[in-house]
Amino acid sequence: MFSNYLIGLREGLEASLVVCILIAYLVKTGRTDALKPIWIGIGVAVALALGFGCALEFGSQELTFKAQEALGGSLSIIAVCLVTWMVFWMRRTARHLKSELHGKLDAALQMGTGALVATAFLAVGREGLETSLFVWTSVHAASDGTPRPVIGAGLGIATAVALGWLFYRGALKINLAKFFTWTGGMLVVVAAGVLAYGFHDLQEAGWLPGLTNRAFDISGAIPPDSWYGTLLKGVFNFQPDPTVLQVTVWLLYLIPTLALFLAPVGFASGKGKVKVPDEQGSQPSKASQS
């Protein structure tokens, strides 16, 4: 549940920041007539993400067991690739996000209503599709029929919306560089578990060998149905009896990815704070203009 709360919080906060920056810019520049197309684009993006999640869930129920495992394993790998790209992209562009969005919005304003709808749709839709895919793979990995992954993601998105509203009202400032670094590092760990479980699914489907070749088995020390076994599985997709391939994939992904992610990228101490201007025209912080 925590891992899905984290993905919901991160993706939701990205989308919330995008929305409040776009809306604050339009309000400040007196272009409130352009707010309706922005909201239409946002609504279409949310509907697409929900439809994508439903299609994955109900479409997969018609498949055979091996086909479900093959689909789940393949989508898990795709989800890990998207999340990995997302955490690196956001860490690199967090402090430039505002100016980048302003440039795109200025161009869209000149092109008309359709361009405004497309700008909002593309800005929010990517996060929505990534969230749907990652949550679905987590639900598939849980395989216990509980709604905890969906509840966790929903709570994370709700928290992100609340934070976005506080940003817009000018009531909250946060060091985005540090926030996305810490949550990104945790997501890399979560993604490593999703990737390992994805390869296990492909082994279950018969696409990869070594299903019976266990690296170790500590089910006696950490029973899967115990509270701590459930906690480890829910947060890290931990499995007490992984295959050799799972452990190998987990290590080959986690160690280099985390090392690259935590390497310095030029963020100086104190930079990355963003205060989104409100409709009264309060000025953004100096760091957000850099």
Backbone torsions as a table, in degrees:
resi	resn	phi	psi	omega
1	MET	NA	-39.5	-178.7
2	PHE	-64.0	-41.1	-179.3
3	SER	-61.8	-38.4	178.8
4	ASN	-74.3	-32.7	172.6
5	TYR	-61.4	-40.5	-179.0
6	LEU	-65.6	-45.0	179.9
7	ILE	-67.2	-39.0	176.9
8	GLY	-63.8	-40.1	179.4
9	LEU	-65.7	-48.3	-178.0
10	ARG	-64.9	-52.7	-178.3
11	GLU	-66.1	-40.2	179.0
12	GLY	-65.2	-37.5	179.9
13	LEU	-69.4	-38.1	175.6
14	GLU	-58.6	-48.4	-179.4
15	ALA	-64.3	-40.7	-179.8
16	SER	-64.1	-41.1	177.5
17	LEU	-62.4	-43.1	179.4
18	VAL	-60.2	-47.6	-177.9
19	VAL	-62.5	-48.1	-175.6
20	CYS	-70.2	-30.7	176.4
21	ILE	-67.7	-44.3	179.0
22	LEU	-62.4	-47.1	-176.6
23	ILE	-67.9	-43.9	-179.9
24	ALA	-61.5	-38.1	180.0
25	TYR	-66.4	-43.1	179.2
26	LEU	-64.9	-41.8	179.4
27	VAL	-65.0	-44.7	-177.5
28	LYS	-64.9	-35.2	-178.2
29	THR	-90.5	6.2	176.8
30	GLY	74.7	20.1	-179.7
31	ARG	-104.4	50.5	-179.7
32	THR	-65.7	-17.9	177.4
33	ASP	-65.8	-18.9	-178.7
34	ALA	-91.0	0.2	-178.0
35	LEU	-68.4	-37.6	-177.3
36	LYS	-60.8	-48.2	176.6
37	PRO	-60.2	-34.1	178.1
38	ILE	-62.8	-46.6	-179.3
39	TRP	-66.9	-33.5	176.2
40	ILE	-63.2	-46.2	178.5
41	GLY	-60.5	-40.0	178.4
42	ILE	-65.1	-43.8	-179.9
43	GLY	-62.4	-41.7	178.4
44	VAL	-63.7	-40.2	179.8
45	ALA	-63.6	-43.5	178.9
46	VAL	-64.2	-43.2	179.5
47	ALA	-62.9	-39.9	178.8
48	LEU	-63.4	-42.4	180.0
49	ALA	-63.2	-43.6	178.7
50	LEU	-65.3	-41.9	178.7
51	GLY	-64.0	-38.1	178.2
52	PHE	-63.5	-43.9	178.5
53	GLY	-62.9	-42.3	179.0
54	CYS	-65.6	-39.8	179.4
55	ALA	-62.4	-40.5	178.1
56	LEU	-64.2	-44.5	-175.1
57	GLU	-69.1	-52.0	-174.0
58	PHE	-79.3	-30.0	177.9
59	GLY	-67.8	-37.4	-177.6
60	SER	-71.3	-21.8	-178.6
61	GLN	-68.2	-19.5	-179.4
62	GLU	-86.7	-3.1	-175.0
63	LEU	-92.0	159.4	173.4
64	THR	-70.3	168.8	-178.0
65	PHE	-58.2	-48.4	-178.3
66	LYS	-65.4	-36.1	178.1
67	ALA	-67.3	-38.9	177.0
68	GLN	-62.8	-43.2	179.5
69	GLU	-65.1	-40.2	178.6
70	ALA	-65.0	-42.8	178.8
71	LEU	-65.7	-46.0	-180.0
72	GLY	-61.8	-43.1	179.3
73	GLY	-64.6	-43.9	-179.5
74	SER	-64.4	-45.1	-179.3
75	LEU	-69.6	-30.0	175.7
76	SER	-62.5	-43.0	178.9
77	ILE	-64.9	-42.5	177.7
78	ILE	-62.9	-43.0	-179.8
79	ALA	-61.3	-41.6	179.4
80	VAL	-64.5	-40.4	177.9
81	CYS	-61.6	-44.0	-179.7
82	LEU	-65.9	-44.2	-179.6
83	VAL	-65.3	-40.3	178.9
84	THR	-62.5	-45.4	177.2
85	TRP	-60.9	-41.3	-177.4
86	MET	-63.1	-44.5	-176.3
87	VAL	-68.9	-36.3	177.3
88	PHE	-70.4	-40.7	-179.8
89	TRP	-64.3	-45.4	-177.4
90	MET	-68.0	-37.1	178.8
91	ARG	-64.7	-35.4	-177.9
92	ARG	-77.2	-32.6	-171.1
93	THR	-110.0	2.1	-174.5
94	ALA	-54.5	-45.4	-175.2
95	ARG	-77.3	-13.4	178.9
96	HIS	-106.0	4.0	-172.8
97	LEU	-60.4	-42.3	-175.3
98	LYS	-64.1	-50.4	-178.9
99	SER	-64.5	-35.9	178.6
100	GLU	-64.3	-43.2	179.2
101	LEU	-67.9	-38.1	178.7
102	HIS	-60.8	-41.6	179.0
103	GLY	-62.6	-44.0	179.1
104	LYS	-65.4	-37.4	-178.5
105	LEU	-70.4	-38.3	176.6
106	ASP	-59.8	-43.2	178.7
107	ALA	-65.7	-39.5	-179.7
108	ALA	-67.2	-37.3	178.6
109	LEU	-61.0	-35.2	179.5
110	GLN	-74.4	-26.8	-175.5
111	MET	-89.1	-21.8	175.3
112	GLY	117.9	-173.1	-173.1
113	THR	-61.6	-44.2	-178.0
114	GLY	-59.8	-38.8	179.4
115	ALA	-67.9	-35.0	177.4
116	LEU	-65.2	-44.0	177.8
117	VAL	-60.4	-43.7	-179.0
118	ALA	-65.2	-39.2	179.7
119	THR	-60.8	-49.4	179.6
120	ALA	-66.2	-40.1	-179.3
121	PHE	-62.6	-47.8	-178.7
122	LEU	-67.9	-36.2	-177.9
123	ALA	-67.2	-36.5	-176.7
124	VAL	-97.1	-32.8	-173.9
125	GLY	-61.7	-37.4	-179.1
126	ARG	-60.1	-47.0	179.2
127	GLU	-62.5	-38.8	-179.3
128	GLY	-64.7	-43.6	179.6
129	LEU	-67.0	-41.0	178.1
130	GLU	-62.1	-42.3	-179.7
131	THR	-63.7	-45.6	180.0
132	SER	-59.5	-44.9	-178.0
133	LEU	-66.0	-44.7	-177.2
134	PHE	-67.9	-40.8	179.3
135	VAL	-66.3	-40.0	179.5
136	TRP	-62.8	-42.7	179.0
137	THR	-64.4	-33.5	177.4
138	SER	-68.7	-40.8	176.6
139	VAL	-62.1	-42.4	179.2
140	HIS	-63.8	-40.0	-179.5
141	ALA	-69.6	-33.9	-179.7
142	ALA	-64.0	-42.2	173.5
143	SER	50.0	27.4	177.7
144	ASP	-116.4	5.4	175.3
145	GLY	77.0	2.9	-179.1
146	THR	-84.9	152.0	179.9
147	PRO	-87.9	13.0	-174.5
148	ARG	-57.2	-43.1	179.4
149	PRO	-59.5	-41.2	-179.6
150	VAL	-68.4	-40.9	178.5
151	ILE	-63.3	-43.4	179.2
152	GLY	-60.4	-45.5	179.1
153	ALA	-63.9	-40.5	179.0
154	GLY	-62.7	-41.7	178.0
155	LEU	-65.5	-38.2	178.0
156	GLY	-64.0	-43.0	178.9
157	ILE	-65.2	-41.0	178.8
158	ALA	-61.9	-41.6	176.7
159	THR	-62.1	-41.5	-179.8
160	ALA	-64.2	-40.7	178.5
161	VAL	-63.1	-41.9	178.1
162	ALA	-62.7	-43.1	178.0
163	LEU	-64.2	-39.9	178.1
164	GLY	-61.4	-41.3	178.1
165	TRP	-63.9	-40.0	177.3
166	LEU	-65.7	-38.0	174.6
167	PHE	-58.8	-47.4	-177.0
168	TYR	-62.1	-39.8	-179.6
169	ARG	-77.2	-3.5	-179.8
170	GLY	74.2	17.7	-175.9
171	ALA	-94.2	-3.2	-175.3
172	LEU	-146.0	136.1	171.8
173	LYS	-125.7	146.2	-179.6
174	ILE	-146.8	145.1	176.0
175	ASN	-77.7	97.2	-174.5
176	LEU	-65.0	-33.6	179.8
177	ALA	-60.3	-46.5	179.7
178	LYS	-69.2	-40.7	-178.6
179	PHE	-59.9	-49.8	-177.5
180	PHE	-72.0	-23.6	175.5
181	THR	-70.9	-48.1	-178.7
182	TRP	-66.2	-49.1	-179.2
183	THR	-68.4	-32.9	177.4
184	GLY	-64.9	-41.3	177.6
185	GLY	-61.8	-41.6	177.7
186	MET	-66.0	-37.1	179.5
187	LEU	-68.2	-32.5	176.0
188	VAL	-61.7	-41.2	177.8
189	VAL	-64.4	-44.3	178.4
190	VAL	-62.6	-43.1	-178.6
191	ALA	-63.2	-33.5	177.4
192	ALA	-60.8	-42.1	177.4
193	GLY	-66.1	-40.7	178.1
194	VAL	-63.3	-40.9	179.8
195	LEU	-63.7	-45.1	179.0
196	ALA	-61.5	-42.1	179.3
197	TYR	-68.4	-32.2	176.7
198	GLY	-62.8	-41.1	177.3
199	PHE	-67.2	-33.7	175.9
200	HIS	-63.7	-39.7	176.5
201	ASP	-60.5	-41.6	179.0
202	LEU	-66.2	-31.5	173.7
203	GLN	-68.6	-40.5	177.1
204	GLU	-62.2	-34.0	-179.4
205	ALA	-77.9	-9.7	-178.7
206	GLY	85.7	8.7	178.7
207	TRP	-79.1	-27.2	-179.5
208	LEU	-128.3	148.5	-178.8
209	PRO	-85.1	177.0	171.3
210	GLY	88.4	20.7	-177.4
211	LEU	-63.7	-33.5	-177.9
212	THR	-94.4	0.1	-178.8
213	ASN	-91.0	90.4	-174.6
214	ARG	-83.8	138.5	176.7
215	ALA	-74.3	-39.9	176.5
216	PHE	-165.5	170.1	178.1
217	ASP	-144.9	105.5	179.6
218	ILE	-115.5	32.7	-180.0
219	SER	-61.5	-28.7	178.6
220	GLY	-69.4	-36.4	179.7
221	ALA	-82.0	-35.5	-179.6
222	ILE	-128.1	83.1	179.9
223	PRO	-62.2	134.7	-178.4
224	PRO	-59.7	-27.8	-177.6
225	ASP	-93.2	3.3	176.6
226	SER	-77.3	165.0	-177.8
227	TRP	-66.6	-37.2	-179.8
228	TYR	-77.2	-30.5	174.1
229	GLY	-66.4	-41.2	177.2
230	THR	-64.8	-39.7	179.5
231	LEU	-63.5	-46.8	180.0
232	LEU	-63.5	-38.1	179.1
233	LYS	-69.2	-41.2	-178.3
234	GLY	-67.3	-34.9	-176.7
235	VAL	-89.1	-45.8	-172.3
236	PHE	-115.6	4.0	-172.7
237	ASN	56.1	36.5	-178.6
238	PHE	-68.9	138.1	177.4
239	GLN	-127.3	125.1	-175.3
240	PRO	-71.6	-13.6	-179.9
241	ASP	-133.1	61.8	-176.4
242	PRO	-73.3	159.7	174.3
243	THR	-81.5	165.3	178.1
244	VAL	-60.8	-39.2	179.7
245	LEU	-63.3	-41.1	178.7
246	GLN	-59.8	-48.6	-179.0
247	VAL	-63.5	-40.8	179.7
248	THR	-62.7	-46.8	179.9
249	VAL	-63.4	-42.7	179.9
250	TRP	-58.1	-47.8	-179.1
251	LEU	-68.1	-42.9	-177.9
252	LEU	-66.2	-27.9	176.8
253	TYR	-85.1	-50.2	-169.6
254	LEU	-65.0	-50.4	-172.2
255	ILE	-63.0	-55.4	-179.3
256	PRO	-68.5	-36.5	-178.2
257	THR	-66.3	-45.2	179.9
258	LEU	-66.4	-38.0	178.8
259	ALA	-63.6	-44.3	178.4
260	LEU	-66.4	-39.9	-177.5
261	PHE	-66.5	-38.8	-177.2
262	LEU	-84.6	-5.6	177.5
263	ALA	-66.8	145.7	-179.4
264	PRO	-58.3	138.8	178.4
265	VAL	-124.0	15.0	174.9
266	GLY	100.2	2.5	176.3
267	PHE	-74.6	118.0	177.6
268	ALA	-82.3	158.3	-179.6
269	SER	-61.5	131.8	177.8
270	GLY	90.6	-10.9	178.9
271	LYS	-85.7	164.4	176.4
272	GLY	97.4	-1.7	178.9
273	LYS	-75.8	134.2	-179.0
274	VAL	-126.6	129.5	171.7
275	LYS	-122.6	112.4	-176.2
276	VAL	-75.6	130.7	-178.6
277	PRO	-67.0	143.0	177.9
278	ASP	-93.3	-177.3	-173.5
279	GLU	-70.3	-13.7	176.0
280	GLN	-82.7	-4.4	173.1
281	GLY	91.1	22.0	176.6
282	SER	-63.4	144.3	-173.0
283	GLN	-83.0	144.2	176.1
284	PRO	-70.1	161.1	179.1
285	SER	-68.8	160.1	-179.0
286	LYS	-60.0	-37.0	-178.6
287	ALA	-63.9	-33.8	-177.3
288	SER	-74.8	-16.3	178.1
289	GLN	-89.5	-9.2	-177.6
290	SER	-73.3	NA	NA
